[in-house]
Amino acid sequence: MIKETRLSPEMIDALELAIREAVQERIDTDPDVADCYLRITPGKWLVQVMYIEESNLTTPNRDVALLNLMYDLKDSYGGNEIWMLNDEAIHDLAQSYGEMIEIDICMN
C-alpha cells in the first residue's frame, strides 16, 4: 500500500520554526553541540535534539547531524566555536517534509 502525505505551506513553516528553535536552544545551552543530531518524527511532528549515542541506539543513520544545520564562525574570528544557524539548510530540511511517500510491504 502506498500513502502520500502533503503538508500545507503553513505546516512546513511551523516545522521550519520548530527546527530553528530546537537547534538554537541546543546551541545556547550545550557546549558540545557538534555531537548532536536532530530527529523529526513525522505523524507526531516531534522535533528532538539528541546526542549521537542516543541517536545510534534508537534509529541509526536516520537523524540529521546538527553540523549540517549550522555554521562555525570561529575561523572567521578565532578562538572558541561560534555556532550560527544555517537558514538555507534548515529551510531545505523543512521543505523536504512537504511531500512524503509511505510504503507498507506485506510479506506473505
N, C-alpha and C positions, 0 to 999 in steps of 0.2 A: 504494500500500500504506500502511495506517495502522497504526502501532505505538504502544501505550500503555504507559507505564512508571510504576509506582507505587513510591515509596520507603517503607520502613518508618519508623516514628517514630524508631527508633534512628539510622537513616541521616540523617534530617532533623536530629536533634540533633547528630550528628557534623559535618554540613555547617555548621550554625549556629556550632559551636565553631571550625571551620576559618576561617570568615569573620571571626569576632571576633578570632582570633589574628592573621590577616593584616592586618586594619585596625589593630589595636593596635600591632603591630610597626612598621607604617609611621608611625603617629603618634609612636612613641617614637624613631624613627631618622631621620626626614626632616622638616626644617622647611618644605618645600614640599609638604606633604601635600594641599593643596587642589587641586593639578593632577593628582591621581592617580585612576585608575579601577580597579575590581575586575572581574576576569573569572573566571567559573566555567565550566569545560568539562565538560558532562555526559558521562557514559560513563566518562571517566577520573577525574571528580570532582576536577579540578585547580582550585585556587583561587589566583589570581595577582593581585598589585597591580602596576600599571604606570603610567607617565606617559601623559598624553593623546596625545602624539605617537606613541608605540608603539601605543596602542590604536587610533588613527585609521588607522595604516598597515596594520595586520593585519585588523581587523574593526571598521570604523566603526559607531557607533550600536548596538552590541550590549552594551557593557560598562556597569557601574553606576558613576556618579561617587561617590567616597568622601564627598563633601559630603552625599550623601543618606543616609549611614550614620553620621554623627557630628554633634555639636553643637559650636559655637564659643562658649565661655563668656566671651570677652574683653569683651563688652558688659556682662556682669554684674560683672566685676572690674576692667575697664580694662586698658590695657597690651597685652601680647603675646597672640597667639592661644592659647587653652587648649582643645584638642580633647578631647572625650569621646565615647565610643561611644553611638550611638542604639540602645539594646537593642531597642526595638519595631521599628524599620526593619530591623535585622539579622534578627530573628525572622521578620518577614513575608517577607523575601527568601528565607530558607531554606525556609519553608513553601511558597513559590511553586514550588519544585522538587519538591514532593511528588507531583505528578501531571503528567507530561509527555506530549504527543502529538507523534509524529514522522510526517510525511507525506512519502513519496517519490513524486515525479511523474516519470513516464517519458514523454517526448515522442517520438512516432514520426514 
